[in-house]
Structures are given as C-alpha cells and as structure tokens.
Amino acid sequence: MHYLTVQDILWIHLQIAKKQEPFSFAQLEEATNYQYSYGKSKDVLDQAARLLGNFATKAPFGSANKAVALVAGIAFLELNGYELHSREKDLIGWLDKCADKATALQTVTASVSKTTHEHEVTTREIAKEILNHHATTIQKLMS
C-alpha cells in the first residue's frame, strides 16, 4: 500500500491554492489519516472512499479543501493501482456522492478499474498529472 503523507497534502494544497495558508495541523493530520483503516489497511477502495468522503469535512485549510480531497483521493487510488473512469463534467457530483457514507464505497468501486503502472511513479508525479488533467473541475471547486 502507498499512502500520501501530510507533506504531500500540503504540497497539493499549495499547487491548488497558489499560496501558503494557515492550517490546523491536528485537523490536517486527522484528515490525511482517513486513508488508513483500523486493523489491517489492505482495502484500497474502502480507504479511498474514506479519504474522499471525509477529508473536506475536516477542513484543515482556509480554502480548497474539496479540491485537495479530490486530488488526494484520486492520487491515493492511482498510487495503489486503480484508474478513475469518471468524466470531467461528472467529478464534482462524484465527489459529493463520496461524501455520503452510505454510498461512498459503492461510488468509488463503480468508478475505477485495476491498472498497472509501467514504472514506479512518485506521489508528486501522479498529483501533477491529476492537477493538469482535472484543472477545470479543480477551478470550479475553488469558486
């Protein structure tokens, strides 16, 4: 399993917000830890659903929490060998469905497929690709 660190999340936020903002470290750490599960952390889809569904509600930053949740959630999936198939125009609705605890896992499961990377990629490489590919949605989440 591959996880995003608090530093990864801070970097993602900086790329999105284009400025450093004050943040609550305790809330950021708790929000980042949604990618883990109790006991054995081996269910990528469930853990991604937890991260996608709960990160923004912790709101560790003054802005861009939903956008960070989207990028971090997709990055977590990709780091662990899953590819998202939701279309750009559907991503905000998809993220909102992930916020519903009753349907989050089902929403994530229905939207991804297992994939393999041809080479080992870093979290920042994946995040940069997501930021570029979903720039329109990220901008909408900022307004």
C-alpha positions in Angstrom: 0.0 0.0 0.0 1.1 3.5 -0.8 -0.1 6.5 1.3 0.1 10.2 1.0 1.9 12.0 3.7 0.9 15.2 5.4 3.7 16.9 3.4 2.2 15.5 0.2 -1.2 17.0 1.1 0.5 20.4 2.0 2.2 20.3 -1.4 -1.1 19.5 -3.2 -2.8 22.4 -1.4 0.0 24.8 -2.4 -0.4 23.8 -6.0 -4.1 24.4 -5.9 -4.3 27.5 -3.7 -1.2 29.0 -5.2 -0.3 30.4 -1.8 0.5 29.2 1.7 -2.4 29.5 4.1 -2.6 28.9 7.8 -3.9 25.5 8.6 -4.8 23.4 11.6 -2.1 20.7 11.9 -4.3 18.5 14.1 -7.2 18.6 11.5 -4.8 18.1 8.6 -3.3 15.0 10.3 -6.7 13.6 11.1 -8.0 14.3 7.5 -4.9 12.7 6.0 -5.3 9.7 8.2 -8.7 8.9 6.6 -6.7 6.9 4.0 -5.9 4.3 6.7 -8.3 1.9 8.3 -8.4 0.2 11.6 -6.6 -3.2 11.8 -5.1 -4.2 8.5 -5.1 -1.5 5.9 -5.5 -3.5 2.8 -8.8 -2.4 1.2 -7.7 0.4 -1.2 -11.2 1.1 -2.4 -12.7 1.4 1.1 -9.8 3.5 2.3 -10.1 5.8 -0.8 -13.8 6.2 -0.1 -13.0 7.2 3.5 -10.4 9.8 2.3 -12.6 11.2 -0.4 -15.7 11.3 1.8 -14.2 12.8 4.9 -11.2 14.9 4.1 -13.2 18.1 3.2 -15.4 17.8 6.3 -12.3 18.2 8.5 -11.5 21.4 6.5 -7.9 21.8 7.7 -7.2 24.7 5.3 -8.9 28.0 4.9 -9.8 27.2 1.3 -9.6 24.5 -1.3 -10.5 21.5 1.0 -12.8 19.8 -1.6 -10.3 20.3 -4.4 -7.5 18.9 -2.2 -9.8 15.9 -1.2 -10.4 15.2 -4.9 -6.7 15.3 -5.9 -5.6 13.4 -2.8 -8.3 10.7 -3.3 -7.5 10.2 -6.9 -3.8 10.1 -6.2 -4.3 7.5 -3.5 -6.2 5.3 -5.9 -3.6 5.7 -8.6 -0.7 5.1 -6.3 -2.4 1.8 -5.4 -3.1 0.6 -8.9 -6.6 2.0 -9.7 -7.7 4.2 -12.5 -10.7 6.6 -12.2 -13.2 6.5 -15.1 -15.5 9.4 -14.1 -15.7 12.1 -16.8 -14.5 15.5 -16.0 -18.0 17.0 -16.1 -19.2 14.4 -13.5 -16.3 14.8 -11.0 -18.0 17.3 -8.6 -21.1 15.1 -8.4 -18.9 12.1 -7.9 -17.1 13.7 -5.1 -20.4 14.8 -3.5 -21.6 11.1 -3.7 -18.3 10.1 -1.9 -19.3 12.4 0.9 -22.3 10.2 1.6 -21.0 7.5 3.9 -23.8 5.1 2.8 -22.8 5.2 -0.8 -19.1 6.3 -0.8 -17.6 2.8 -1.2 -20.2 1.9 -3.9 -19.5 5.2 -5.7 -15.7 4.6 -5.7 -16.0 0.9 -6.7 -18.2 1.7 -9.6 -15.8 4.4 -10.9 -12.4 2.6 -11.0 -10.6 -0.3 -12.5 -7.4 -2.0 -11.6 -4.4 -0.9 -13.6 -0.6 -1.3 -13.5 2.0 1.4 -13.9 4.8 0.6 -16.3 7.2 2.3 -13.9 7.3 3.4 -10.3 5.9 6.9 -10.1 6.1 9.4 -7.3 3.2 10.9 -5.5 4.1 14.3 -6.9 4.2 13.0 -10.5 0.8 11.5 -10.1 -0.6 14.6 -8.4 0.8 16.9 -11.1 -0.9 14.7 -13.7 -4.2 14.9 -11.8 -3.9 18.6 -11.3 -3.4 19.1 -15.1 -6.0 16.6 -16.2 -8.7 17.9 -13.9 -7.8 21.6 -13.8 -11.4 22.7 -14.9 -13.0 20.8 -12.0 -10.4 21.9 -9.5 -11.1 25.5 -10.5 -14.8 25.0 -10.1 -14.3 23.6 -6.6 -12.3 26.7 -5.7 -15.2 29.1 -6.5 
